[in-house]
């Protein structure tokens, strides 16, 4: 039984679908600032542990409502393996955002859009056009400008952790496609298993910290946890899965690709972060390079969208602003 049934109607889009996909991009963009604020009062493993306890409970309810099929051994172990790689990504992302600006985090992680096709092409030994590598270099130059501040300097540890997270996420998404493509796995089931693994990882790394965080969060902290668990994981996953079946993949990827823009706006408007002229130029190069690389890769494959961007719903629940 399908996890989320496709509603009857003509594909191709509509204002409601566009708004829904923009909503996904907005909550993902805002997630970096929320995660950063939570790590001020709790450890990174505790934040991730509670975030995925919430997501697991909600996804479990969806599973009972729509799926109710016990996974086979292969599906179970696929979910566990993907959960471990997703947990690695999330630890890097959350530690990274705790040590850098939310705007930086949202922009740097967007390089996943160009890293993923590189990893996928290397695995398939099918190389992309030269223009794609130019776009990738533009994105990396943008990162260098973004972290330079008032003058060129070495990136801080948080920036490096976010860059590592983007690279590891690219490997995770490639692995996701390899392990699930052509398999009769339920997206909700695989995502639920990943969520359980991520929650267990947080608990295993810092059980005492999770207990302390439950008291330290307070009402505003728990609202942040609910935002990360429900809005950035469950809502984003279900809406993306619903929307991409009713519009073109290119349109969906374009709308969700605005995520770094919302991350910058959240950092500037709510945290008083300032990019400066050099940082703003770097931000523009990152967004432009990612967008150009995405379009080149999509034309090259003839599929309309990079492999991990909207065709891998099981990855969504792990996004810091994702799965």
ZADO-1210 file (C-alpha; in nm, 4 decimals, padded with zeros to 6 digits):
<atoms>
<atom x="00.0000" y="00.0000" z="00.0000" code="UNK" pos="1"/>
<atom x="00.1382" y="00.3408" z="-00.0918" code="UNK" pos="2"/>
<atom x="00.2458" y="00.5542" z="00.2011" code="UNK" pos="3"/>
<atom x="00.0827" y="00.8639" z="00.0635" code="UNK" pos="4"/>
<atom x="-00.1745" y="00.8142" z="-00.2116" code="UNK" pos="5"/>
<atom x="-00.1580" y="01.0308" z="-00.5170" code="UNK" pos="6"/>
<atom x="-00.4597" y="01.2554" z="-00.5350" code="UNK" pos="7"/>
<atom x="-00.6535" y="01.2419" z="-00.8578" code="UNK" pos="8"/>
<atom x="-00.6008" y="01.5367" z="-01.0854" code="UNK" pos="9"/>
<atom x="-00.3903" y="01.6705" z="-01.3626" code="UNK" pos="10"/>
<atom x="-00.0158" y="01.6990" z="-01.2951" code="UNK" pos="11"/>
<atom x="00.1727" y="02.0113" z="-01.3754" code="UNK" pos="12"/>
<atom x="00.1474" y="02.2318" z="-01.0759" code="UNK" pos="13"/>
<atom x="-00.0786" y="02.4954" z="-00.9310" code="UNK" pos="14"/>
<atom x="-00.0518" y="02.7752" z="-00.6780" code="UNK" pos="15"/>
<atom x="-00.1300" y="02.5455" z="-00.3855" code="UNK" pos="16"/>
<atom x="00.1490" y="02.3047" z="-00.4797" code="UNK" pos="17"/>
<atom x="00.3967" y="02.5888" z="-00.5287" code="UNK" pos="18"/>
<atom x="00.3079" y="02.7332" z="-00.1873" code="UNK" pos="19"/>
<atom x="00.3472" y="02.3897" z="-00.0261" code="UNK" pos="20"/>
<atom x="00.6929" y="02.3384" z="-00.1771" code="UNK" pos="21"/>
<atom x="00.7997" y="02.6883" z="-00.0789" code="UNK" pos="22"/>
<atom x="00.6775" y="02.6028" z="00.2719" code="UNK" pos="23"/>
<atom x="00.9183" y="02.3093" z="00.2770" code="UNK" pos="24"/>
<atom x="01.2044" y="02.5356" z="00.1683" code="UNK" pos="25"/>
<atom x="01.1129" y="02.7948" z="00.4338" code="UNK" pos="26"/>
<atom x="01.1059" y="02.5495" z="00.7247" code="UNK" pos="27"/>
<atom x="01.4301" y="02.3903" z="00.6093" code="UNK" pos="28"/>
<atom x="01.5922" y="02.7324" z="00.5820" code="UNK" pos="29"/>
<atom x="01.4734" y="02.8282" z="00.9309" code="UNK" pos="30"/>
<atom x="01.5919" y="02.5029" z="01.0824" code="UNK" pos="31"/>
<atom x="01.9568" y="02.6110" z="01.1024" code="UNK" pos="32"/>
<atom x="01.8791" y="02.9050" z="01.3290" code="UNK" pos="33"/>
<atom x="01.6512" y="02.6911" z="01.5495" code="UNK" pos="34"/>
<atom x="01.9144" y="02.4171" z="01.5801" code="UNK" pos="35"/>
<atom x="02.1803" y="02.6757" z="01.6632" code="UNK" pos="36"/>
<atom x="01.9670" y="02.8218" z="01.9428" code="UNK" pos="37"/>
<atom x="01.8915" y="02.4780" z="02.0887" code="UNK" pos="38"/>
<atom x="02.2610" y="02.3834" z="02.1049" code="UNK" pos="39"/>
<atom x="02.3178" y="02.6816" z="02.3347" code="UNK" pos="40"/>
<atom x="02.1261" y="02.5040" z="02.6138" code="UNK" pos="41"/>
<atom x="02.1772" y="02.1364" z="02.5220" code="UNK" pos="42"/>
<atom x="02.4384" y="01.9113" z="02.3653" code="UNK" pos="43"/>
<atom x="02.4256" y="01.8270" z="01.9960" code="UNK" pos="44"/>
<atom x="02.3416" y="01.4564" z="02.0612" code="UNK" pos="45"/>
<atom x="02.0604" y="01.5610" z="02.2975" code="UNK" pos="46"/>
<atom x="01.9108" y="01.8013" z="02.0428" code="UNK" pos="47"/>
<atom x="01.9211" y="01.5347" z="01.7723" code="UNK" pos="48"/>
<atom x="01.7939" y="01.2655" z="02.0068" code="UNK" pos="49"/>
<atom x="01.4853" y="01.4616" z="02.1112" code="UNK" pos="50"/>
<atom x="01.4244" y="01.5891" z="01.7589" code="UNK" pos="51"/>
<atom x="01.4036" y="01.2331" z="01.6313" code="UNK" pos="52"/>
<atom x="01.2059" y="01.1016" z="01.9242" code="UNK" pos="53"/>
<atom x="00.9387" y="01.3511" z="01.8174" code="UNK" pos="54"/>
<atom x="00.9773" y="01.2609" z="01.4487" code="UNK" pos="55"/>
<atom x="00.9617" y="00.8883" z="01.5276" code="UNK" pos="56"/>
<atom x="00.6387" y="00.9218" z="01.7224" code="UNK" pos="57"/>
<atom x="00.4772" y="01.1210" z="01.4408" code="UNK" pos="58"/>
<atom x="00.6074" y="00.8948" z="01.1638" code="UNK" pos="59"/>
<atom x="00.5001" y="00.5929" z="01.3663" code="UNK" pos="60"/>
<atom x="00.1459" y="00.7299" z="01.3683" code="UNK" pos="61"/>
<atom x="00.1615" y="00.7808" z="00.9904" code="UNK" pos="62"/>
<atom x="00.2962" y="00.4268" z="00.9492" code="UNK" pos="63"/>
<atom x="00.0085" y="00.2812" z="01.1530" code="UNK" pos="64"/>
<atom x="-00.2409" y="00.4863" z="00.9515" code="UNK" pos="65"/>
<atom x="-00.1102" y="00.4232" z="00.6016" code="UNK" pos="66"/>
<atom x="00.1309" y="00.1291" z="00.5911" code="UNK" pos="67"/>
<atom x="00.0966" y="-00.1287" z="00.8700" code="UNK" pos="68"/>
<atom x="00.3268" y="-00.3698" z="00.6919" code="UNK" pos="69"/>
<atom x="00.6169" y="-00.5220" z="00.8829" code="UNK" pos="70"/>
<atom x="00.9372" y="-00.4652" z="00.6812" code="UNK" pos="71"/>
<atom x="01.1340" y="-00.7607" z="00.5533" code="UNK" pos="72"/>
<atom x="01.4923" y="-00.8220" z="00.6539" code="UNK" pos="73"/>
<atom x="01.6398" y="-00.6421" z="00.3498" code="UNK" pos="74"/>
<atom x="01.4155" y="-00.3384" z="00.3972" code="UNK" pos="75"/>
<atom x="01.4947" y="-00.3286" z="00.7690" code="UNK" pos="76"/>
<atom x="01.8707" y="-00.3407" z="00.7237" code="UNK" pos="77"/>
<atom x="01.8528" y="-00.0869" z="00.4408" code="UNK" pos="78"/>
<atom x="01.6745" y="00.1512" z="00.6754" code="UNK" pos="79"/>
<atom x="01.9295" y="00.0874" z="00.9526" code="UNK" pos="80"/>
<atom x="02.2284" y="00.1489" z="00.7236" code="UNK" pos="81"/>
<atom x="02.0739" y="00.4654" z="00.5830" code="UNK" pos="82"/>
<atom x="01.9884" y="00.5735" z="00.9367" code="UNK" pos="83"/>
<atom x="02.3537" y="00.5431" z="01.0376" code="UNK" pos="84"/>
<atom x="02.4749" y="00.7480" z="00.7415" code="UNK" pos="85"/>
<atom x="02.1960" y="01.0004" z="00.8022" code="UNK" pos="86"/>
<atom x="02.2955" y="01.0266" z="01.1687" code="UNK" pos="87"/>
<atom x="02.6544" y="01.0986" z="01.0618" code="UNK" pos="88"/>
<atom x="02.5315" y="01.3810" z="00.8391" code="UNK" pos="89"/>
<atom x="02.3119" y="01.5256" z="01.1127" code="UNK" pos="90"/>
<atom x="02.5839" y="01.5217" z="01.3778" code="UNK" pos="91"/>
<atom x="02.8164" y="01.7089" z="01.1404" code="UNK" pos="92"/>
<atom x="02.5429" y="01.9571" z="01.0454" code="UNK" pos="93"/>
<atom x="02.4295" y="02.0289" z="01.3979" code="UNK" pos="94"/>
<atom x="02.7819" y="02.0588" z="01.5379" code="UNK" pos="95"/>
<atom x="02.8653" y="02.2796" z="01.2440" code="UNK" pos="96"/>
<atom x="02.5705" y="02.5150" z="01.2868" code="UNK" pos="97"/>
<atom x="02.6495" y="02.5429" z="01.6586" code="UNK" pos="98"/>
<atom x="02.9899" y="02.6928" z="01.5684" code="UNK" pos="99"/>
<atom x="02.9089" y="02.9168" z="01.2736" code="UNK" pos="100"/>
<atom x="02.6374" y="03.1537" z="01.1579" code="UNK" pos="101"/>
<atom x="02.3027" y="03.0073" z="01.0593" code="UNK" pos="102"/>
<atom x="02.3278" y="03.1883" z="00.7244" code="UNK" pos="103"/>
<atom x="02.6664" y="03.0281" z="00.6549" code="UNK" pos="104"/>
<atom x="02.5329" y="02.6853" z="00.7482" code="UNK" pos="105"/>
<atom x="02.2342" y="02.7057" z="00.5161" code="UNK" pos="106"/>
<atom x="02.4434" y="02.8255" z="00.2246" code="UNK" pos="107"/>
<atom x="02.7326" y="02.5829" z="00.2631" code="UNK" pos="108"/>
<atom x="02.5088" y="02.2757" z="00.2994" code="UNK" pos="109"/>
<atom x="02.3401" y="02.3724" z="-00.0289" code="UNK" pos="110"/>
<atom x="02.6599" y="02.2569" z="-00.2015" code="UNK" pos="111"/>
<atom x="02.5127" y="01.9087" z="-00.1619" code="UNK" pos="112"/>
<atom x="02.3271" y="01.9876" z="-00.4851" code="UNK" pos="113"/>
<atom x="02.6570" y="01.9904" z="-00.6769" code="UNK" pos="114"/>
<atom x="02.8428" y="01.7350" z="-00.4643" code="UNK" pos="115"/>
<atom x="02.5771" y="01.4646" z="-00.5084" code="UNK" pos="116"/>
<atom x="02.5971" y="01.4408" z="-00.8898" code="UNK" pos="117"/>
<atom x="02.9773" y="01.4336" z="-00.8619" code="UNK" pos="118"/>
<atom x="02.9677" y="01.1366" z="-00.6238" code="UNK" pos="119"/>
<atom x="02.6957" y="00.9648" z="-00.8256" code="UNK" pos="120"/>
<atom x="02.8869" y="01.0129" z="-01.1511" code="UNK" pos="121"/>
<atom x="03.2079" y="00.8819" z="-00.9970" code="UNK" pos="122"/>
<atom x="03.0237" y="00.5716" z="-00.8759" code="UNK" pos="123"/>
<atom x="02.8657" y="00.5184" z="-01.2197" code="UNK" pos="124"/>
<atom x="03.1832" y="00.6224" z="-01.4077" code="UNK" pos="125"/>
<atom x="02.9749" y="00.8543" z="-01.6214" code="UNK" pos="126"/>
<atom x="03.1270" y="01.1996" z="-01.6140" code="UNK" pos="127"/>
<atom x="02.9314" y="01.5205" z="-01.6308" code="UNK" pos="128"/>
<atom x="02.9845" y="01.7995" z="-01.8882" code="UNK" pos="129"/>
<atom x="03.2659" y="02.0505" z="-01.8240" code="UNK" pos="130"/>
<atom x="03.0094" y="02.3220" z="-01.7510" code="UNK" pos="131"/>
<atom x="02.9004" y="02.1350" z="-01.4391" code="UNK" pos="132"/>
<atom x="03.2519" y="02.1449" z="-01.2942" code="UNK" pos="133"/>
<atom x="03.2695" y="02.5170" z="-01.3678" code="UNK" pos="134"/>
<atom x="02.9463" y="02.5618" z="-01.1697" code="UNK" pos="135"/>
<atom x="03.0908" y="02.3532" z="-00.8856" code="UNK" pos="136"/>
<atom x="03.4046" y="02.5693" z="-00.8742" code="UNK" pos="137"/>
<atom x="03.1877" y="02.8837" z="-00.8688" code="UNK" pos="138"/>
<atom x="03.0038" y="02.7416" z="-00.5659" code="UNK" pos="139"/>
<atom x="03.3294" y="02.6648" z="-00.3829" code="UNK" pos="140"/>
<atom x="03.4627" y="03.0150" z="-00.4577" code="UNK" pos="141"/>
<atom x="03.1369" y="03.1450" z="-00.3134" code="UNK" pos="142"/>
<atom x="03.2059" y="02.9555" z="00.0093" code="UNK" pos="143"/>
<atom x="03.5531" y="03.1099" z="00.0284" code="UNK" pos="144"/>
<atom x="03.4045" y="03.4588" z="-00.0072" code="UNK" pos="145"/>
<atom x="03.1218" y="03.3831" z="00.2356" code="UNK" pos="146"/>
<atom x="03.3526" y="03.2823" z="00.5205" code="UNK" pos="147"/>
<atom x="03.6040" y="03.5601" z="00.4542" code="UNK" pos="148"/>
<atom x="03.4073" y="03.8213" z="00.6487" code="UNK" pos="149"/>
<atom x="03.5813" y="04.1572" z="00.6377" code="UNK" pos="150"/>
<atom x="03.8962" y="04.0003" z="00.4943" code="UNK" pos="151"/>
<atom x="04.0196" y="03.6659" z="00.3717" code="UNK" pos="152"/>
<atom x="04.0780" y="03.4202" z="00.6529" code="UNK" pos="153"/>
<atom x="04.0670" y="03.0493" z="00.7207" code="UNK" pos="154"/>
<atom x="03.7125" y="02.9139" z="00.7632" code="UNK" pos="155"/>
<atom x="03.6085" y="02.8515" z="01.1228" code="UNK" pos="156"/>
<atom x="03.5494" y="02.4948" z="01.2497" code="UNK" pos="157"/>
<atom x="03.1737" y="02.5295" z="01.1979" code="UNK" pos="158"/>
<atom x="03.2186" y="02.6198" z="00.8316" code="UNK" pos="159"/>
<atom x="03.4455" y="02.3174" z="00.7805" code="UNK" pos="160"/>
<atom x="03.1977" y="02.0887" z="00.9562" code="UNK" pos="161"/>
<atom x="02.9177" y="02.2138" z="00.7284" code="UNK" pos="162"/>
<atom x="03.1366" y="02.1545" z="00.4235" code="UNK" pos="163"/>
<atom x="03.2069" y="01.8007" z="00.5473" code="UNK" pos="164"/>
<atom x="02.8341" y="01.7522" z="00.6096" code="UNK" pos="165"/>
<atom x="02.7580" y="01.8513" z="00.2499" code="UNK" pos="166"/>
<atom x="03.0104" y="01.5960" z="00.1218" code="UNK" pos="167"/>
<atom x="02.8849" y="01.3179" z="00.3508" code="UNK" pos="168"/>
<atom x="02.5227" y="01.3990" z="00.2619" code="UNK" pos="169"/>
<atom x="02.6112" y="01.3610" z="-00.1057" code="UNK" pos="170"/>
<atom x="02.7427" y="01.0120" z="-00.0291" code="UNK" pos="171"/>
<atom x="02.4307" y="00.9365" z="00.1776" code="UNK" pos="172"/>
<atom x="02.1934" y="01.0406" z="-00.1020" code="UNK" pos="173"/>
<atom x="02.3905" y="00.8388" z="-00.3575" code="UNK" pos="174"/>
<atom x="02.3757" y="00.5362" z="-00.1281" code="UNK" pos="175"/>
<atom x="02.0050" y="00.5971" z="-00.0770" code="UNK" pos="176"/>
<atom x="01.9401" y="00.5750" z="-00.4494" code="UNK" pos="177"/>
<atom x="02.1601" y="00.2678" z="-00.4882" code="UNK" pos="178"/>
<atom x="01.9922" y="00.0747" z="-00.2070" code="UNK" pos="179"/>
<atom x="01.6288" y="00.1659" z="-00.2750" code="UNK" pos="180"/>
<atom x="01.6002" y="00.2128" z="-00.6516" code="UNK" pos="181"/>
<atom x="01.3714" y="-00.0518" z="-00.8012" code="UNK" pos="182"/>
<atom x="01.2922" y="-00.2033" z="-00.4614" code="UNK" pos="183"/>
<atom x="00.9342" y="-00.2354" z="-00.3308" code="UNK" pos="184"/>
<atom x="01.0185" y="-00.0482" z="-00.0108" code="UNK" pos="185"/>
<atom x="00.7751" y="00.1847" z="00.1646" code="UNK" pos="186"/>
<atom x="00.9131" y="00.5385" z="00.1871" code="UNK" pos="187"/>
<atom x="00.7429" y="00.5898" z="00.5231" code="UNK" pos="188"/>
<atom x="00.8828" y="00.2629" z="00.6602" code="UNK" pos="189"/>
<atom x="01.2405" y="00.3369" z="00.5521" code="UNK" pos="190"/>
<atom x="01.2164" y="00.6928" z="00.6841" code="UNK" pos="191"/>
<atom x="01.0713" y="00.5693" z="01.0138" code="UNK" pos="192"/>
<atom x="01.3589" y="00.3248" z="01.0571" code="UNK" pos="193"/>
<atom x="01.6082" y="00.6026" z="00.9849" code="UNK" pos="194"/>
<atom x="01.4381" y="00.8222" z="01.2420" code="UNK" pos="195"/>
<atom x="01.4553" y="00.5475" z="01.5061" code="UNK" pos="196"/>
<atom x="01.8277" y="00.4986" z="01.4355" code="UNK" pos="197"/>
<atom x="01.8960" y="00.8736" z="01.4637" code="UNK" pos="198"/>
<atom x="01.7047" y="00.8950" z="01.7934" code="UNK" pos="199"/>
<atom x="01.8943" y="00.5919" z="01.9254" code="UNK" pos="200"/>
<atom x="02.2260" y="00.7468" z="01.8197" code="UNK" pos="201"/>
<atom x="02.1543" y="01.0634" z="02.0164" code="UNK" pos="202"/>
<atom x="02.0566" y="00.8617" z="02.3227" code="UNK" pos="203"/>
<atom x="02.3599" y="00.6317" z="02.2957" code="UNK" pos="204"/>
<atom x="02.6095" y="00.9169" z="02.2635" code="UNK" pos="205"/>
<atom x="02.4743" y="01.1339" z="02.5462" code="UNK" pos="206"/>
<atom x="02.1983" y="00.9711" z="02.7561" code="UNK" pos="207"/>
<atom x="02.2605" y="01.2048" z="03.0498" code="UNK" pos="208"/>
<atom x="02.2509" y="01.5035" z="02.8165" code="UNK" pos="209"/>
<atom x="01.9085" y="01.4044" z="02.6865" code="UNK" pos="210"/>
<atom x="01.7775" y="01.3946" z="03.0404" code="UNK" pos="211"/>
<atom x="01.9296" y="01.7329" z="03.1198" code="UNK" pos="212"/>
<atom x="01.7985" y="01.8796" z="02.7949" code="UNK" pos="213"/>
<atom x="01.4422" y="01.7790" z="02.8785" code="UNK" pos="214"/>
<atom x="01.4611" y="02.0225" z="03.1719" code="UNK" pos="215"/>
<atom x="01.6829" y="02.2874" z="03.0105" code="UNK" pos="216"/>
<atom x="01.4762" y="02.3395" z="02.6968" code="UNK" pos="217"/>
<atom x="01.1809" y="02.5128" z="02.8606" code="UNK" pos="218"/>
<atom x="00.8681" y="02.6032" z="02.6598" code="UNK" pos="219"/>
<atom x="01.0536" y="02.7860" z="02.3808" code="UNK" pos="220"/>
<atom x="01.3106" y="02.5079" z="02.3537" code="UNK" pos="221"/>
<atom x="01.0432" y="02.2414" z="02.3209" code="UNK" pos="222"/>
<atom x="00.8740" y="02.4496" z="02.0524" code="UNK" pos="223"/>
<atom x="01.2058" y="02.4423" z="01.8675" code="UNK" pos="224"/>
<atom x="01.2304" y="02.0647" z="01.9088" code="UNK" pos="225"/>
<atom x="00.8742" y="02.0252" z="01.7791" code="UNK" pos="226"/>
<atom x="00.9586" y="02.2507" z="01.4854" code="UNK" pos="227"/>
<atom x="01.2598" y="02.0382" z="01.3914" code="UNK" pos="228"/>
<atom x="01.0833" y="01.7065" z="01.4452" code="UNK" pos="229"/>
<atom x="00.7401" y="01.7830" z="01.3014" code="UNK" pos="230"/>
<atom x="00.7858" y="02.0676" z="01.0540" code="UNK" pos="231"/>
<atom x="01.1354" y="01.9977" z="00.9209" code="UNK" pos="232"/>
<atom x="01.1035" y="01.6196" z="00.9191" code="UNK" pos="233"/>
<atom x="00.7482" y="01.4869" z="00.9049" code="UNK" pos="234"/>
<atom x="00.5719" y="01.7832" z="00.7395" code="UNK" pos="235"/>
<atom x="00.8506" y="01.8368" z="00.4864" code="UNK" pos="236"/>
<atom x="00.8665" y="01.4677" z="00.3999" code="UNK" pos="237"/>
<atom x="00.4928" y="01.4246" z="00.3481" code="UNK" pos="238"/>
<atom x="00.4441" y="01.7519" z="00.1612" code="UNK" pos="239"/>
<atom x="00.7396" y="01.6882" z="-00.0677" code="UNK" pos="240"/>
<atom x="00.6198" y="01.3370" z="-00.1449" code="UNK" pos="241"/>
<atom x="00.2680" y="01.4689" z="-00.2146" code="UNK" pos="242"/>
<atom x="00.3779" y="01.7692" z="-00.4203" code="UNK" pos="243"/>
<atom x="00.6401" y="01.6152" z="-00.6485" code="UNK" pos="244"/>
<atom x="00.3786" y="01.3704" z="-00.7759" code="UNK" pos="245"/>
<atom x="00.1638" y="01.6608" z="-00.8949" code="UNK" pos="246"/>
<atom x="00.4114" y="01.8957" z="-01.0573" code="UNK" pos="247"/>
<atom x="00.7243" y="01.8722" z="-01.2680" code="UNK" pos="248"/>
<atom x="01.0458" y="01.7623" z="-01.1002" code="UNK" pos="249"/>
<atom x="01.2244" y="02.0701" z="-01.2372" code="UNK" pos="250"/>
<atom x="00.9632" y="02.3046" z="-01.0870" code="UNK" pos="251"/>
<atom x="00.9759" y="02.1257" z="-00.7521" code="UNK" pos="252"/>
<atom x="01.3559" y="02.1337" z="-00.7375" code="UNK" pos="253"/>
<atom x="01.3602" y="02.5031" z="-00.8260" code="UNK" pos="254"/>
<atom x="01.1157" y="02.5925" z="-00.5471" code="UNK" pos="255"/>
<atom x="01.2863" y="02.3791" z="-00.2829" code="UNK" pos="256"/>
<atom x="01.6217" y="02.5059" z="-00.4032" code="UNK" pos="257"/>
<atom x="01.5382" y="02.8426" z="-00.2470" code="UNK" pos="258"/>
<atom x="01.6227" y="02.6933" z="00.0953" code="UNK" pos="259"/>
<atom x="01.9580" y="02.8774" z="00.1364" code="UNK" pos="260"/>
<atom x="01.7837" y="03.2078" z="00.0661" code="UNK" pos="261"/>
<atom x="01.5471" y="03.1476" z="00.3586" code="UNK" pos="262"/>
<atom x="01.8394" y="03.0408" z="00.5776" code="UNK" pos="263"/>
<atom x="02.0107" y="03.3717" z="00.5106" code="UNK" pos="264"/>
<atom x="01.6907" y="03.5690" z="00.5753" code="UNK" pos="265"/>
<atom x="01.6340" y="03.3878" z="00.9046" code="UNK" pos="266"/>
<atom x="01.9876" y="03.4596" z="01.0180" code="UNK" pos="267"/>
<atom x="01.9739" y="03.8261" z="00.9180" code="UNK" pos="268"/>
<atom x="01.6222" y="03.9036" z="01.0421" code="UNK" pos="269"/>
<atom x="01.6079" y="03.7008" z="01.3636" code="UNK" pos="270"/>
<atom x="01.9692" y="03.6615" z="01.4737" code="UNK" pos="271"/>
<atom x="02.1142" y="03.9924" z="01.3583" code="UNK" pos="272"/>
<atom x="02.3703" y="03.8229" z="01.1343" code="UNK" pos="273"/>
<atom x="02.5325" y="04.0379" z="00.8677" code="UNK" pos="274"/>
<atom x="02.6916" y="03.9098" z="00.5488" code="UNK" pos="275"/>
<atom x="02.8672" y="04.2247" z="00.4297" code="UNK" pos="276"/>
<atom x="02.9436" y="04.2905" z="00.0642" code="UNK" pos="277"/>
<atom x="03.1971" y="04.0108" z="00.0285" code="UNK" pos="278"/>
<atom x="02.9743" y="03.7616" z="00.2071" code="UNK" pos="279"/>
<atom x="02.6736" y="03.8655" z="-00.0009" code="UNK" pos="280"/>
<atom x="02.8752" y="03.8107" z="-00.3191" code="UNK" pos="281"/>
<atom x="02.9773" y="03.4685" z="-00.1897" code="UNK" pos="282"/>
<atom x="02.6143" y="03.3837" z="-00.1101" code="UNK" pos="283"/>
<atom x="02.5110" y="03.4823" z="-00.4628" code="UNK" pos="284"/>
<atom x="02.7866" y="03.2676" z="-00.6141" code="UNK" pos="285"/>
<atom x="02.6854" y="02.9653" z="-00.4037" code="UNK" pos="286"/>
<atom x="02.3184" y="02.9924" z="-00.4994" code="UNK" pos="287"/>
<atom x="02.4024" y="03.0655" z="-00.8634" code="UNK" pos="288"/>
<atom x="02.6582" y="02.7863" z="-00.8884" code="UNK" pos="289"/>
<atom x="02.4223" y="02.5348" z="-00.7316" code="UNK" pos="290"/>
<atom x="02.1349" y="02.6397" z="-00.9551" code="UNK" pos="291"/>
<atom x="02.3476" y="02.6270" z="-01.2711" code="UNK" pos="292"/>
<atom x="02.4994" y="02.2915" z="-01.1752" code="UNK" pos="293"/>
<atom x="02.1560" y="02.1493" z="-01.1045" code="UNK" pos="294"/>
<atom x="02.0233" y="02.2576" z="-01.4437" code="UNK" pos="295"/>
<atom x="02.3283" y="02.1238" z="-01.6301" code="UNK" pos="296"/>
<atom x="02.3090" y="01.7906" z="-01.4487" code="UNK" pos="297"/>
<atom x="01.9354" y="01.7614" z="-01.5133" code="UNK" pos="298"/>
<atom x="01.9784" y="01.8234" z="-01.8863" code="UNK" pos="299"/>
<atom x="02.2673" y="01.5757" z="-01.8977" code="UNK" pos="300"/>
<atom x="02.0629" y="01.2968" z="-01.7446" code="UNK" pos="301"/>
<atom x="01.7438" y="01.3914" z="-01.9243" code="UNK" pos="302"/>
<atom x="01.5517" y="01.3197" z="-01.6039" code="UNK" pos="303"/>
<atom x="01.4635" y="01.6760" z="-01.5125" code="UNK" pos="304"/>
<atom x="01.6150" y="01.6714" z="-01.1626" code="UNK" pos="305"/>
<atom x="01.9336" y="01.5700" z="-00.9813" code="UNK" pos="306"/>
<atom x="01.9078" y="01.2165" z="-00.8348" code="UNK" pos="307"/>
<atom x="01.8826" y="01.3050" z="-00.4689" code="UNK" pos="308"/>
<atom x="01.6981" y="01.6346" z="-00.4694" code="UNK" pos="309"/>
<atom x="01.3320" y="01.5416" z="-00.5004" code="UNK" pos="310"/>
<atom x="01.3457" y="01.1780" z="-00.6012" code="UNK" pos="311"/>
<atom x="01.4618" y="01.0538" z="-00.2640" code="UNK" pos="312"/>
<atom x="01.1852" y="01.1217" z="-00.0120" code="UNK" pos="313"/>
<atom x="01.3358" y="00.8861" z="00.2416" code="UNK" pos="314"/>
<atom x="01.6225" y="01.1314" z="00.2844" code="UNK" pos="315"/>
<atom x="01.4008" y="01.4192" z="00.3851" code="UNK" pos="316"/>
<atom x="01.3377" y="01.3226" z="00.7449" code="UNK" pos="317"/>
<atom x="01.7062" y="01.3560" z="00.8218" code="UNK" pos="318"/>
<atom x="01.7543" y="01.7071" z="00.6987" code="UNK" pos="319"/>
<atom x="01.8579" y="01.9536" z="00.9710" code="UNK" pos="320"/>
<atom x="01.6428" y="02.1689" z="00.7684" code="UNK" pos="321"/>
<atom x="01.6338" y="01.7529" z="00.6639" code="UNK" pos="322"/>
<atom x="01.5532" y="01.3151" z="00.7691" code="UNK" pos="323"/>
</atoms>
